[in-house]
Amino acid sequence: MQHKQKFPYLVGSKWTAHAEVDGWRHFQVTNRKNQGIWVFAEMVASCDPKVRFWLNAKLLKDKTLWQAGWRSLQEQSAMTTRPSRDH
């Protein structure tokens, strides 16, 4: 039986960082690397292909660090200031 691949749509996905990374906030995943149980994503700044780094793909699920898609500052602040639905 074949194992389900973690993060099957990782390569090509676009992300917005909540904090600037080397002066940029918008990144695209250009490569992935599987190392044992870990999956790593190579992030490349959308406006400067010289800015690139690897991170554990699991961190992309942390909404305090990353948002899927490219978001404007206004969209990003609106999403972080919404009231929590947890009662």
Rosetta blueprint (number, residue, H / E / L):
1 M L
2 Q L
3 H L
4 K L
5 Q L
6 K L
7 F L
8 P L
9 Y L
10 L L
11 V L
12 G L
13 S L
14 K E
15 W E
16 T E
17 A E
18 H E
19 A E
20 E E
21 V E
22 D L
23 G L
24 W E
25 R E
26 H E
27 F E
28 Q E
29 V E
30 T E
31 N E
32 R E
33 K E
34 N E
35 Q E
36 G L
37 I L
38 W E
39 V E
40 F E
41 A E
42 E E
43 M E
44 V E
45 A E
46 S L
47 C L
48 D L
49 P L
50 K L
51 V L
52 R E
53 F E
54 W E
55 L E
56 N E
57 A H
58 K H
59 L H
60 L H
61 K H
62 D L
63 K L
64 T L
65 L L
66 W E
67 Q E
68 A E
69 G L
70 W L
71 R L
72 S L
73 L H
74 Q H
75 E H
76 Q H
77 S H
78 A H
79 M H
80 T H
81 T L
82 R L
83 P L
84 S L
85 R L
86 D L
87 H L
